Amino acid sequence: MSSNLEKTLGKKLSKICLGTWGLGSSTSKVPSYGLITKKKSKEILNFSFINKINFFDTAGIYGDGKSEQILGETFYKHRDRVVFATKIGCYDFDKKLDFSVHRSKKLINESLERLNTDYLDIVQFHSPSELDLKKNIKQTLDFLKELKKEKKIRAIGISLSSPLHLKYIDHKDFDLIQANFNLMDLRLLKVLSKKFRSKIMIRTALNFGTLTEKFARRKISFSKLDHRSRWNLSQLELWQNRANDYKKLFKKNGNKLSLQQNALRFCFNYFNYVNIGVMNIKELKEYLTPVIFRPYSKKTLVEISQFYNSSDFFIAKLKPKIKIKK
């Protein structure tokens, strides 16, 4: 059965959306997950497409425009078979977000040029603040609705800076809503209602790579071109401890999947679409298995809920107690 988003876009969507923040490579001004060559990024994109991933999340700010450019160069012959979800609002990490109509027009035109296309599938508001949601996006939201009527864009989305901001938006305004959700952050369940559920796409499913085997067992160290190098070491150490706790929980239940596979599988217990980023084909291959979409037993979900509610995941900030329902 087609989802409402698929009907709006007129295209079948892969449940896995490939995030391309890292594929634009890092610069000193725009760090992501380290350096990567254009050739390698294109290899990852082509491999994903061959393996039936046709949904790609990007933004003009990613790689200072390189992520969109690489997507455009890779898929210009298959434009009608792929979905590009780009963003407006963030054009410089050192400057304030700008959701004005003037700035949005400029960003959309730049995205059209870099993506080598005459229309955009999804245009998303990029991490607006609470104030932006209440006061600063309305005029541009109306502008996007006009572009949608003119078929210059196919759908309107929003990537929330906090899942708790869901309460500040009207579900009727958006075709796609990205929100943080993972084994270390279940805040979304606190504010989620039925009218929003079908429109949600999960971001940070791997909690910025901390829900992976590599992070769980490695010495915590990141290059200056990796945005995680700027994070608080105590917070990273806490997440590492919790990653290993989750490994033990899954192992106890006879689960032989990797931590990252379990992290993605957990998200698919609740939502149709999950945005993940990878930096090599080996990482991507781990997610190309049907077991990722297989629901957990009720017993496993209860154990996850109990562990989450009895543990701390954020330094100096207690998370809400969440009861997981199926």
C-alpha positions in Angstrom: 0.0 0.0 0.0 1.3 3.4 -0.9 2.0 5.9 1.8 0.5 9.5 1.6 4.0 10.8 0.9 4.4 8.4 -2.0 1.0 9.5 -3.4 2.0 13.1 -3.1 5.3 12.5 -4.8 4.0 10.1 -7.4 6.9 7.7 -6.6 7.5 4.6 -4.7 10.0 5.3 -1.8 12.6 3.1 -0.2 12.1 2.9 3.5 15.8 3.7 4.0 16.6 7.3 3.1 20.3 7.9 2.5 21.5 11.0 4.3 24.3 12.8 2.4 25.8 15.2 5.0 29.0 13.2 5.1 29.1 12.5 1.4 29.9 16.2 0.7 33.1 15.7 2.7 34.3 18.0 5.5 35.8 21.4 5.4 37.2 23.4 8.2 34.2 25.7 7.9 31.6 22.9 7.3 32.6 19.8 9.2 30.7 16.5 8.9 32.1 13.1 9.4 35.6 13.5 7.9 37.1 13.5 4.5 35.7 11.5 1.5 36.5 11.8 -2.2 33.9 12.6 -4.8 34.6 9.3 -6.5 33.9 7.3 -3.3 30.7 9.3 -2.6 29.4 8.5 -6.1 30.3 4.8 -5.6 28.2 4.8 -2.4 25.3 6.6 -4.2 25.4 4.2 -7.2 25.6 1.2 -4.9 22.6 2.4 -2.9 20.6 3.0 -6.1 21.4 -0.5 -7.5 20.2 -1.9 -4.2 16.8 -0.1 -4.5 17.4 2.9 -2.3 16.0 5.9 -4.2 15.4 8.4 -1.4 18.1 10.9 -0.6 18.3 13.6 2.1 20.5 16.6 1.5 20.9 20.4 2.0 22.8 23.2 0.3 24.9 23.6 3.4 26.2 20.0 3.3 29.8 20.0 2.0 29.2 23.7 1.1 27.1 22.6 -1.8 29.1 19.5 -2.8 26.5 17.0 -1.5 23.8 18.4 -3.8 26.3 18.7 -6.7 27.3 15.0 -6.4 23.7 13.9 -6.2 22.9 15.9 -9.4 26.0 14.5 -11.2 25.2 10.9 -10.2 21.5 10.7 -10.9 20.8 13.1 -13.8 20.0 10.2 -16.1 17.7 8.7 -13.4 16.0 11.8 -12.2 12.5 10.4 -12.5 13.5 7.4 -10.4 14.9 9.2 -7.4 13.6 11.5 -4.7 15.7 14.5 -3.4 14.8 16.0 -0.1 16.7 19.2 0.4 16.4 22.1 2.9 16.1 25.8 3.4 17.0 28.1 6.3 20.6 27.1 7.0 23.1 28.6 4.5 26.1 29.2 6.8 26.8 27.4 10.1 28.3 30.6 11.5 25.2 32.7 10.8 21.7 32.8 12.1 19.0 30.7 10.4 17.1 32.6 7.8 13.6 31.4 6.8 12.7 34.6 4.9 11.0 34.2 1.5 13.9 36.1 -0.1 16.6 33.7 1.3 14.4 30.7 0.6 14.0 31.6 -3.1 17.8 31.9 -3.4 18.5 28.6 -1.7 15.9 26.8 -3.7 17.3 28.1 -7.0 20.8 27.1 -5.9 19.6 23.6 -5.1 17.8 23.3 -8.4 21.1 24.2 -10.2 23.3 21.9 -8.2 20.9 18.9 -8.3 20.6 19.4 -12.1 16.8 19.4 -12.0 13.9 21.6 -12.8 11.8 20.6 -9.8 12.5 19.5 -6.2 10.7 16.6 -4.6 10.8 17.8 -1.0 11.8 21.1 0.5 12.3 21.0 4.2 12.7 23.7 6.9 16.1 23.1 8.4 16.0 22.8 12.2 13.9 25.9 13.0 13.9 27.1 16.6 10.8 27.3 18.8 10.6 31.0 17.9 11.0 30.3 14.2 8.1 27.8 14.4 5.9 30.3 16.1 6.8 33.4 14.2 9.3 33.1 11.4 8.3 30.4 9.0 4.6 31.2 8.2 5.2 33.5 5.2 7.7 31.1 3.6 5.4 28.2 4.4 2.7 30.0 2.3 5.4 30.5 -0.4 6.2 26.8 -0.5 2.5 25.9 -0.8 2.3 28.1 -3.9 5.4 26.4 -5.4 3.7 23.1 -4.6 0.6 24.2 -6.5 2.8 25.2 -9.4 4.5 21.8 -9.2 8.0 23.4 -8.8 8.2 21.4 -5.6 6.3 18.2 -4.9 6.1 18.2 -1.1 6.8 20.3 2.0 8.8 19.0 4.9 10.5 20.0 8.1 13.5 18.7 10.0 12.9 19.5 13.6 15.8 20.6 15.9 14.0 18.9 18.8 11.4 16.1 18.7 9.5 18.1 21.4 8.9 20.8 18.8 6.3 18.6 17.2 3.7 20.3 19.4 4.3 23.6 17.7 3.4 22.5 14.1 0.2 21.6 12.3 0.4 18.2 10.7 -1.6 19.4 7.8 1.2 21.8 6.7 3.8 19.1 6.1 4.1 16.0 4.0 7.3 14.9 5.8 8.5 15.5 9.3 12.0 14.5 10.3 12.6 14.0 14.0 15.3 12.6 16.3 14.6 9.1 17.6 16.9 6.3 18.6 17.7 3.9 21.4 19.2 6.7 23.4 16.5 9.3 22.7 12.9 8.4 22.9 11.5 11.9 23.5 9.5 11.7 20.3 7.1 9.1 21.9 6.2 11.7 24.5 4.6 14.1 22.0 3.7 11.8 19.2 0.0 11.5 18.1 -1.6 9.3 15.5 -2.1 12.2 13.1 1.7 12.7 12.9 2.9 9.1 12.9 2.6 8.4 9.2 4.5 11.6 8.3 7.5 11.0 10.4 11.0 10.1 9.1 13.6 9.3 11.7 16.9 11.1 11.8 19.8 10.3 14.2 18.8 6.6 14.2 22.5 5.8 15.1 22.7 8.8 17.5 25.5 10.4 15.4 27.3 7.1 15.1 27.5 6.3 18.8 25.1 3.3 18.3 27.7 1.4 16.3 30.1 -1.5 17.1 33.0 0.8 16.1 32.2 3.5 18.6 31.3 1.0 21.3 34.8 -0.6 21.4 37.1 2.2 20.2 39.0 4.8 22.1 37.0 8.0 21.8 39.0 10.2 19.4 37.8 12.2 16.3 39.7 14.3 13.8 39.1 18.1 13.7 37.2 17.6 10.5 34.6 15.5 12.3 31.9 17.5 14.0 31.9 15.1 17.0 35.4 16.3 18.0 33.7 19.4 19.3 31.4 17.5 21.7 31.8 17.1 25.4 34.0 14.1 26.2 31.9 13.1 29.3 28.8 13.0 27.1 30.6 10.8 24.5 31.8 8.5 27.3 28.3 8.1 28.7 27.0 7.2 25.3 29.8 4.7 24.8 28.8 3.0 28.1 25.1 2.9 27.1 26.0 1.5 23.7 27.8 -1.4 25.4 24.8 -1.8 27.7 22.6 -2.2 24.7 24.9 -4.7 23.2 24.6 -6.9 26.3 20.8 -6.5 26.3 20.5 -7.8 22.7 23.1 -10.5 23.2 21.2 -11.8 26.2 18.1 -12.3 24.0 20.1 -14.3 21.5 20.2 -11.4 19.0 23.2 -11.8 16.7 22.7 -8.5 14.7 25.3 -5.8 15.1 24.5 -2.8 17.3 24.0 -0.6 14.3 21.6 -3.1 12.7 19.6 -3.3 16.0 19.5 0.5 16.2 18.0 0.8 12.8 15.6 -2.2 13.4 14.4 -0.5 16.6 13.3 2.6 14.6 11.5 0.5 12.0 9.3 -0.9 14.8 7.6 2.5 14.9 8.1 4.4 11.7 8.1 3.8 7.9 11.2 5.9 7.0 14.6 6.2 8.5 17.4 8.5 7.4 20.9 7.1 7.8 24.3 8.3 6.8 27.2 6.1 5.8 30.8 6.8 4.7 31.6 3.6 2.9 29.8 0.7 1.1 30.6 -1.8 3.8 28.5 0.3 6.3 25.7 0.4 3.8 25.7 -3.3 3.2 24.8 -3.9 6.8 21.4 -2.3 6.4 20.5 -4.1 3.2 19.0 -7.1 4.9 15.2 -7.9 5.4 15.7 -8.6 9.1 16.1 -4.8 9.6 12.3 -4.5 9.0 11.3 -7.4 11.2 9.5 -6.3 14.4 10.9 -7.1 17.8 9.0 -9.3 20.2 7.0 -7.5 22.8 9.4 -8.9 25.5 12.4 -7.2 23.8 10.5 -3.9 23.5 9.6 -4.0 27.2 13.2 -4.7 28.2 14.4 -1.7 26.0 11.8 0.5 27.7 12.7 -0.6 31.2 16.4 -0.1 30.5 15.8 3.4 28.9 13.7 4.6 31.8 16.2 3.4 34.4 19.3 4.9 32.7 20.7 8.4 32.0 21.7 9.3 28.5 22.4 13.0 28.8 24.8 14.8 31.1 23.1 17.1 33.5 19.7 16.7 31.8 17.4 13.9 32.9 15.3 12.5 30.0 11.6 11.9 30.3 10.3 8.5 31.4 8.8 6.9 28.3 6.5 3.9 28.1 7.0 2.1 24.8 3.7 0.9 23.3 3.1 -1.4 20.4 
